[in-house]
Every structure is written in structure tokens, then in C-alpha cells.
């Protein structure tokens, strides 16, 4: 029962993190597209791309790492 509750919680956290990342990136894209300075717009686009890539990669890492902790077999010490 604990594993079921933990897996539902992990799934909910992963969905929340992904939704937050997408919402932030959409907001940043809207603000970037209204910028008139070309250099600022280009650097902000690169920064938003890198931040979004890192955030979404971190979301996948957190979800898979937590799932492995929940469902992984117990390894003997020193393995």
C-alpha cells in the first residue's frame, strides 16, 4: 500500500514539475518575443532554451530516481 501511495505521489510531483516548467517557459517566450532589442532577445532565447532543457531534464531525473528508490531491489551493502 505504501508503494502505491508513493508511486501516485511521485507521478503527481512529476506532472506538477513538468507543468510548472512549461508554464514558465511559455511566459518567458511571450516576454522574450515582445523585446525590441535584438541582442537581448537572442541572449534571452538562448537562456530560456538552456533553462528549459535543464529544468525538464531535472524533472525526468527526479521522477526516475525516486521511482528507482521506491521500486528498486535492495542491494547488499558495498555493491
Secondary structure, 3 states (H helix, E strand, C coil): CHHHHHHHHHHHHHHHHHHHHHHHHHHHHHHHHCCCCHHHHHHHHHHHHHHHHHHHHHHHHHHHHHHHHHHCCCCCCCC
